[in-house]
Amino acid sequence: MASHTTAALGGLEQLRMCGAGAGRALAVLTSGGDAQGQHEQWRGGTGERPPGARSRARRAQPSRRGGTRWDAECGGLLQQLVEEGRRAGSRGRRGPWPCAWPGSHGSLVPSAGKIPESVAQTYSHLNIVGLVGSIDNDFCGTDMTIGTDSALHRIMEVIDAITTTAQSHQRTFVLEVMGRHCGYLALVSALASGADWLFIPESPPEDGWENFMCERLGETRSRGSRLNIIIIAEGAIDRHGKPITSTYVKDLVVQRLGFDTRVTVLGHVQRGGTPSAFDRVLSSKMGMEAVMALLEATPDTPACVVSLSGNQNVRLPLMECVQVTKDVQKAMDEKRFDEAIQLRGRLGLRLPVSAFVQSNFSVAILNVGAPAAGMNAAVRSAVRTGISQGHKVYIIHDGFEGLAKGQIHEVNWHDVAGWLGRGGSMLGTKRTLPKTCLEKIVENVRAYNIQALLVIGGFEAYEGVLQLVEARSQYEELCFVMCVIPATISNNVPGTDFSLGSDTAVNAAMESCDRIKQSASGTKRRVFIVETMGGYCGYLSTVTGIAVGADAAYVFEDPFTIHDLKANVEHLTDKMKTDIQRGLVLRNEKSHEHYTTEFLYNLYSSEGRGIFDCRTNVLGHLQQGGAPTPFDRNYGTKLGVKAMLWMSDKLRQSYRKGRVFANSADSACVIGLRKKTVAFSPVTELQKVTDFEHRMPQEQWWLDLRLMLKMLANYQISLTEYVPGKMEHVTRRTLSIEKGF
């Protein structure tokens, strides 16, 4: 919230000219259940504020704590607003918030004995910007609320742990997750774990669901599965509004099937723990955007909510979001479940093709490049989608080298069971490019009649498909459909904003840096220089730097000189005079030819002598390991499904005279998330915007985050480069489920 003590400034341009935040007072308050990431939200909003803005809160530092814990030194107005708000409950539920409150402090003026008349006159106008912190992800208008991703981390940690004991004892586990009347946590955790059955309140099961569920569980056991997972949202109901409880489901399985069944209620475990990297960055971005929205607001600016759409921050009218959220609950109360689903987000159901229908198409899948978390999830979903489409699906071991050597095997539905939560590459992956063994590849393509190729990997996957496309003029056998799913921790593949594995890598680097910072805090007056992977691409360093509150992050895309290094050393010298006597500097492994990690260590050690000492850490290949995060599991699953469906359509379009012939530019594409949509980009078009020397796109969207990185490190920055979010209107979120998966 912001109150005006001077004439309103008109727009962000004037703020840039006049001094951001001059004459403004900012206040922060939280309400409702706690959620991981709210520390970073406060840090992004008030802890590191633009010059000129006044905040009655102590400086915030990035925290490993979840929930909400901050000590505010608030004056009478904010204190009274908090007290009144707590007593009245959420205005968004009881009635509409006013868009702004000019002269609306009647209950607070001296006649009511609340605040002095002079204070009421000084703060006669109040602008409101909301950030949604909730693990339930039940607020309409945003793709993700702050805390949701961290809650999914807690759920998946429990499911992964339960899976091992369930397999040992051949048990069925019924897991109850939170979410009240929203099934998002249950749905996403079911997709990320490959659960056998799911109950969510928005889509109650049809009558007779007990028979279908028991039949499904029995089938999986008969095929050799040693466990069953059933996930139930705490607000799950049947078509008649009767609650479906975890105890009822357990008793049903025991009585009908005789399976050894246990119930696990996760409860408030989901609210606790360390915030994920996604939540730390999301809340920091939203906090900064909220401050900018307040600073450029005028007395006529309506209240808004900062939301996430794709990977973009947008501003939405508060009342529109609140109204749609209320409409969802009203539709569910009145048992209009189809309408509730449409309001929550369009739910696409795709019926599986009968297993007896054959398409006569042959599709092959391989991994290329370095291992990345999420590869196996993408392979699993692509295999099962291909089989459901009636295709013959082959898996190829060891990348293009395996294709040349004939390491090709037909795969069935159950061969990929249990792959979803595994890190690395189950198929095996190598960096070999097709041009080194092109004739052997063509020979095996002909022998196995491969008509479509799905390549999952990093820059080598993109480059390899490009080489196959260029060789079409020489070899007619290569005129088949091709698709690349970007999977690399470096996030350096053109055609997508996010690559599979990058989220897991950022979390691995973040956890290591958290431990390093803890060591530095105990030692006092110590600076750590940490080297991350990524090649020439500085995505890992930048995003990890924001997540851990780094003092600097050196990357190739943002050139730096010795003068910049000198300024960073001086900044850390000043920091050691405060109560935060530690430093953390990140360096991308190829950020500079001469300013190596060893050079930085020597420079910082020499210039900081007597003030702080210095240590180095090279994180190395630990960034490639570990189980995939919930984001990478679901992202891989979605990309695998979408890629295979796209390839199926292309195969049908390219089938002529008894054969597949695809030589158009759009028959070989990279699939990826670009801003707000999943898009297919022809590799020949992406070639024009690729820096092949440094193996990355010519333009990087995440460079805009570096302004926030510097601001949160307490550097004096200019707002001239800041790109504010646009004011939009509420749209329905899209959520696709492939029925039967």
N, C-alpha and C positions, 0 to 999 in steps of 0.2 A: 504494500500500500504506500502511496505517496501523497503528502499534503503540500499545498502551494503556499509559500510565504511571500512570493513575488509574482509579478505578472507572468502568465504562462508563456513558455517559449514554444514557438511554432515549428514542430517537427525536428527530426534528428539532424538535419543540415544546420539549423540554427544552433542546436546544441553543440555541434562540432565547432562552430565559429565562436560561440559565446563562452564556452567552458561547460563541459558536461555536468549537469546536476546542480548548477549554481542556484542557491536559494531553495533547494528541495530537501525535505526530510523524509527518509525512508524508514518504514517499520516492517518487521517480519513477525508473523505469528503462525503457529501450527495448530491443527485441530484434527479430531478423529483418531483412528488407530495409527500407531507408529508404523513406519516403513523404512527399510534400509535405503540409504542414499539421501536422507533428509539433511544430514550434516553437510554434504556436498552442495545440496540445493541452497542452503543458507550461505555457504562459502562463496558460491557463484553469484549470489544475489547481494550480500552485504559485506562479507569478509574481505573481499577485494573489490571495492567499489570505485567507480570513476571519480576523478577529483571534483570536488565541489559539492558532492552529495553528502548529506549527514545521515548517519545511521546510529541509533542508540543501542548498539549491540557490540559485544567484544569481537575483536578480530578472530575469524575462524581459520582453522587449519584442517586440511583433509584428514579424515578420520577412518580408522578401521572399524569403528563401532557402527552398529546398525541403529535403527530407531531414531528418537529425537532426544537430544540432551544439550540445551544451551541456556546460558544465564544471561538474560537481557536486563539492561539498566534502563528500563523504559520510563518515560514521563507519564503524566496523568492521563493524557488522551489515549495512548496505546494501552496502558494498563486498564483503563475503563472499558475500552473496546474488547479487550480479551475477556474481562470478567463478564461483561454483558453477553458476549458471544457464547461463552461457556454455559451461562445460565439459560440462554434462549435456545441453545442447540444450533445445529447447522441451519442457517437461513435458506440454503439451497434446498433443504428438505421441508421446512415449515412454510416457506413462501419466498417469493422472488427477492433477490438482492437488488437494491437500486443500482443503476448503472454508475452513478456517482452521487455523492452526498453533499451537495451545496447547502449549507445552512441547516443540516439535518441533525444538529447536536442538541436539540431542544431538551432532551432528557438529561443532558450532561451539564447545562448551564447553571449559574449560581442559584437560581430559584429551586433547582432540584438538589443543590448542595454537592454537585459533582466536581466541576472544574470552573476556573475563573472565566468571566466574560471575555477578558482580553485574549485568553488562549483560544476560546471558541471563535473569536473574530480572526485571529491570526491563522488558524487552521480551518478556514471556512469551506475548504473544498478537499475532497478525498477521491483519488483515483485508485482503482482496485485491479490487480492482476493476480490470477490464481495459477498455482502449480499443483497438479494432482499427485499426491503421494499415497499410494494404496497398493498393497500386494494383490488385491483382487482383480485389478485391471477392469473395473466395472464402470468407468466413467466414459460416456460416449463422446467421440470427437478426437480421441488420441489413440494411436496404435499401441502405445505402452505407457503405463503410469509408473512413477518412480517407486521402486521397491519390488515390482513384479518379477524382474529377471533374477534378483537375489533370492526371492522366494522359490522360484523354479530351481535354482541351484541347490537350495536346501532339500527340496523334494527329490531331485535326481540323486543327491548324495544318499538319501535314505533308500531309494529304490535300488540303486546299485549295490548297497550293502545288503539289503534284504534278498536280492537275487541270488547271492552266493549261498546263503543258508537255505533258501527255498529249493535250490537245485540239489543240495546235499540231502535234504529230507523229502524231496518230491512233494512239496507243499503248495497249497494255494493261499495267496495273501490278498486280503481285502484292505486297500489303503484308502483312508478318508482324508481328503485335503480340504483346506479352507476355501473361502470365496463367497460365502453367504448365498446370495441369489445369482451369482455369476459363475459360470462353469469354465472360465478361461484357464485357470490353473490346472484343473482336472483334465481338460481337453489337451492342452499342450504337453503336460507331463505324460499323458497316455501315448501321444504321438512320439514323444522322445524316448519312451521306454518300450514301445511295442506291446502295450498292454493288450490282454485278451478281451476285456469288456470295459465299458465306460458308462457312467451315469452323470448327466449334467442337467441342471434345472431347466435350461432353455429348450431342451429337446427330450421330454419324457418318453420312455419306451412305450411301444404299443402294448395292448393287453396280450397276455400270453408270453411276455418277455422271459419269464422264468424258464419256459421250455427251450426257447432259442438259446439262452445263455448256457444252460446245462449241456445242450447238444454241442455247442461250440467248444466248451471246456473239455468235454469228452473226446471230441475229434482231435484236439491238439495233443492230448495225452496218448491217444492211440497211435499218433505219428511219431512218438518218441520224446515229446517234450517232458521235461522233468519239473516244470513249474507252471503256475498260472498266476497272472497278475490282474486284479480287478481294481479299478480306480473309481472312487465315488466322491462327488462333490458334496459338501456338507448340507447343501440345500436341495439335494436331488429329490424329485417327486415322480409319481406315476401320472398317467393321463387324467386321473380323477383328483389330483391334488394331494394324494396320500404320500407321506414321506417314505422314502426308501432308505433304510438305515443300513449301516455296515453290519450290524448284528443280524438283521434279517437276511441279508445276502449270504453271510457266513453259514447260518443255520440251513438255508436253502441248499447250498452246495454240499454240506455234510449229509443232509437227509437224502438228497436225490442221487448224489454221486459217491458218497462215502470218502471224499478226499480229505486228507489232513489239512485243515483250514485255520488260518490265524487272521486276526484283525489288528491293524496298526493305525492309530489315529495320530496324525502328525501334529495337530494342534499348533501351539504358539512357537514351535520350533521353526516354522516357516517365516516368522516375523524377525527372527534373530540372526546372529552371525555377521560375518564381514560382508559389506556391500560388494556386489560384483563390479567388474570394470565397466560393464554396460551402464549400470545404475550410477556409478560415480561420474562418468562422462555425461550421461543424459541429464542428471540433475544439475551438474555444473553449467551445461549449455542452457538449460531452461532457466536457471537462476540468473545468468547473464542476460538472456533475452527478456526476462521479466523486468529487470532494472532498466534496460533500454526502453521497453514499452512504457514504463512509468515516467522516465525522463522526457520522452517526446510527447507525452499525453497533454492534452488541453482540458479545460473544464468540460468540454463537450464530448470528450472521448469516452465511449462506453466501456464498461468492465469487460475484461477478456480473460481467456485462459490460454496459457502457452502450451501447445500440444506438439506431438510428434507425428509427422506424416511421412512414411518411408524413412529417409534419413534427414528430413528437413524439419526445422522448427517453424511452426506456423502459429498465428494468433486467431482464436475463435471467439465469437461473442459468448460471454459467460451464460447468458440466459438461454441461448439456443442449446448449449451442451446440457444444462440442467434439465431443460424441458424434455429433450430426447431421452435422457437417463430416467426421468420419471415415467415417460411413456413406456419404456421397457418393463418397468416394474408393474405398471398398471395392466399391460397386456398379459403378463404372467399371472397376476392376481385373478384376471378374468378368464384364464385358461385359453387365451389366444396365442398359442405357442408359436405358430408359423409367423405371426406378425412380430412377436418378440424377437425371433431369430432375424427377421429382416431389419428390425430396428437396431439390434446389437451389431449386425454385420451380415451381409449376404452369405448364406451357407450353401455351398454348391455340393450336391451329391452326384457322384458318377457311379452308375451301376457297373460292376465288373462284367467283362465279357466271359461267357461260358468257357470253362476249361477245355471243352470238346471242340470249340471253334478254332480253326487254324487259319492264320493269315497267309502262310507260305512266305513270310518275310523273315530274314535272318538278321539279327542285330548283335553286335559285339561291343563289349565294355572293357576298358582298360584304364589303368592309372599311369600317369607320367609325371616326372619331376620328383621333388622331395616329398616325404610323407607329410600329411596335414590332417588334423582331426576333422572328422566329418566326411572323409572320403568313403568310409565303409557305409555310413548312413545313406549316402547318395547312390552307391552301388546297390544296396539292398532295395531301396525304393524303385530304382530304375529296373532292376531285374523283375521284381514282382509286378510292376506296371506293364512291362513288356510281355510277360507271361499272360497277364489278364487281357492284353490286347490280342492274344493268339500268336505272338511271334515266337520263333525259335531264338533263344537268348544264349550267347556265348560269353564266357569271361576269359580274358587274356591275362596271363601272368607276366610280370616284369616289363610292362610297357610296350613300346614299339619294338624293342629287342625281342620280347617274347612273341610278338606277332610275326616277326621275321623267322623265328625258330620254330613256330608252330605250337607254342604252348597255349593251346586253345581248347577249351572244354565247354560242353553244353551244361547249363545249370538249370536246376528246377527250383520251385518255390521254397522248399525247406532247406536248401543248401546255404541260404543266406540268413537263416534264423540266428539270432543272437549277435548279429554284426552291428546293430544300431549304436550301442554304447562303447564300442571298441575304438581305441585310438590307432593312429598309424594307418597302414594300408595292408589289408588282408590279401589283396591280389599281388602285392609286391610292386614296386615302382622303381624305374630307372630314368636317367636324364637323356638317354640315347634318342637322337632325332631320326626321322624316317630317311633322310637323304643318305645316311650311311649304309642303309640296307634296303633300298627302295625295291629292287627286283625281287628279293625274297618276300617282302611284304605283299607285293602284287601277286606273287605265286600263291600265297596262302589265302589272300582275299578271294582269288579265283577258286581255290580248292574247297573252301568252306562256304562259298557263295554269300559272302558278307555284303549286305545291301545297305547297312547303316552302321555308323561307328560313333559311340559315345566315349569321349576322352575326358577323364576327370584328372585335373592336375594344375600345375602352375604355369609360368611363362613358357616352359618347354611344351606343354600341351597345346597352347595357342600357336606357338611357332611351328610345332609339328603338323597341325592341321593345315596351317597356311602352306607348308611345303607340299602336303598331299594335294591341295587344291591347285597349286602351281604345276604339279606333275600330271594333272588330268589330260593335258594336251598330248602327253607322251603315252599314257596308259589309260585306256578306256575303262579298265576295271576300277579305277579310282573315282569314277563318276557315280558315287553313291552319297547318301545323306550323312552329314557329319555335324556333331554338336560338341562344344567344349563347356564343361562345368568348371569354372575357376576354383581351384583348391590349393591355396598356398598361404603360409603364415605371413608372407611379405606383403600381400594385398597389392600386387603390382601388375595384375592382368588387365589389359584394356577391355572395356565393355561392361564393367561392373564396378559398383562402389564398394562392395564387400566380397571378399573371397572366402570360401570355406576354410576353416582353420585359423583365420586371423583372430577371431574372438577368443578362442581357446589359448592362442599364443599370448595375447594381451593379458589375459587372466594369469597365465603362468608367470609372465614377466612382472606383473603387478604384485603377485604373492611374494616373489623373490625380493622385490624392492621394499615391500612392507617389512620384511625381516631385516633387510639391510638398514632401513631407517630406524628400526627398533634398536639395532646395534649402535647406530650413530647417536641415538638419544641417550643411551646409557653411558657412552664414552664421553660425550660432550665435546663441542668444538671440533667436530670431524666432518669432512666432506667426502662422499663416495662418488666416484665416477664409474658408471655402469654402462657397459657396451651391449647393445642389443643386435639381433640379426635383422635381415631384411634386404641385404644387398645394397643397392643404391636408393631403394625406396625407404623413406623415413616414417612410414605410417606407424610401425610398431613403437618407435621412440616417441613420436608425438602423442599418440593416444595413451600410451603407458605413462608418459610424463604428466598428462592431465589427471589420470586416475590416481597417481601417487603424490601429486603436488610437487613435482620436480622444480628445481630452481632454474634449470635450462635444459634444452634438448637440441642437440646439434644434428642436423639432417642435410643431405646433399641438395635437396630442392630449395632450401632457404640458405643461400651462401652466407658465410660468416668470415670475418677477418680477425687479425690479431687484436684490433681495437675492440671488437665484440667480446673476445675472450677477456681482455683487460677489464671491460665493464662488468662482466659476470663475476670476476674475482673480487672487484670492489664491492659489488652488490652483496656477495657472501661475507665479505669483511664487515660490512655494516650490519648484516643479519646476526652475526655472532655477538653483537652488542645488545641484542634483544633477549627475550626469554626463550627463544627458539634457537638453540645453539647446535644446529646440525645443517647439513647441506646434501643435496642429491642432484647430480648432473648426469643426464643420459646422453649417450653418443651412438648414433647409428654406425654400423661397422664400416661403411664406405662413405661416410659423410664428407671426408676431406682426404686428399692424397697425402698431405704432409702433417696435418694436425691429427695425429693418431691418438689412440687412447693413452699410450705411453707418453706422448708429448704433453697431453693435457695433464696427466698425473705430475709430470716434472714441473710444468708451469704453475699449477695450483699449489704444489708443495713448496715451491720456491717463493712465490708471491704471498702465500699465506703463512709463512714461517713466523712463529710466535703468536699467531692469531688462531689458526686451525691447522690440523694435519689432514692428510689425504690418503685414501685407499682406493683401489680399483677392483672391479668385478666384471668378468666376462661371462654373461649368462649362457651363451652357447646353445647346444642342441636341446637343453631342457625345454626350450620354447616350442619344440616340435612334438614333445611327448605329452602324456596324460590322456585321461578320458575326455571326450568332446564335451563342451559346455552345452546346456540346453539349447542355446541359440544355434550352435553349429549342427546339433543333431536335427533340429527341425528345419533349419535352412537347407541342409543337405537332403533331407527327405523331400521337401517341397521342390527343390531344383531337380532332383532325380525324377520325380513324377512329371513335372512340367516338361522337362527335356524329352522324356520318352514319349509323351503324348504329342509333342511337336514333331518329333521324328516320325511317329506313326502317320500323322497327317501328311507330312512331306513324302513318305513312302507311297501312300495312296495316290498323291498328286503326280508322282514321278513314274508311276507304273504304266508302261505302254508296251503293247505287243509282246506281252509275256515276260517283261524284264523291267528292272528299275534303271532309269537313266536320269541322273541329276547332275547337271553341270552349271546351273545358274548360280549367281553370287549368293542368293539367299538360301542355298541348300547346304551351306557350311557356316554355322553361326556360333557365337559365344552367348550363352544365357547368363543374365545377371540382373541384380537390382540396380536400377539407375534412378536415383532420386525417389520417386514414389511408385514406380512400376517395375515389374519384371519384364525385361525386354530381350529380344533375340537380335544380335548385331552381326551382320556378315563379317567374316574375318578379313575379307578384301577391303571393306570400308574401314575397319579398325586399323589396318596397316598404315593408313594415311596419318593417323594420330598417335603412332607408337614411336617411342625412342628406343630403337633396337640396340643401340650402343650401351645404354644403361638399363635395358630390360624393364621398361615401365611406360605408362601412358605419358604423353606430352603435357597433359593437364591433370592436376590432382585436386579433387574436391576438398580433401581434408586439410589442405594448406590454410583454409579459413580458420581452422581450429587453433592455429598457432598464435593468433592474436589473444585468444582466451588463455592459452598456456602462459604467455608472458604477463598478462594482467593478473592472473591468479598467483603468479610468483612475485607480485607486488612491484613490478616495473611500471614506470610512467609510460603509458602508451597513448597513441593517437587513435581516435575513433574514425578516422577518414576511411579506413579499410574495412570497417565493420559492415556486414550486410544484414540488416534487420529482417526478421520474419515477416511474411505478408499476412494481412488480415484476410481470412477466408471465412467460409461458412461450413457448418457441420455436414459431413458426408458419411455415408454408411461404410463401415469397415468390411472388407472382403475376407471371408474365411472359407477355405475349400477343404473338404474331406473326401477322400476317395473311399467310397463305401466298401467295406470288406477288408480294409487294410488294418 
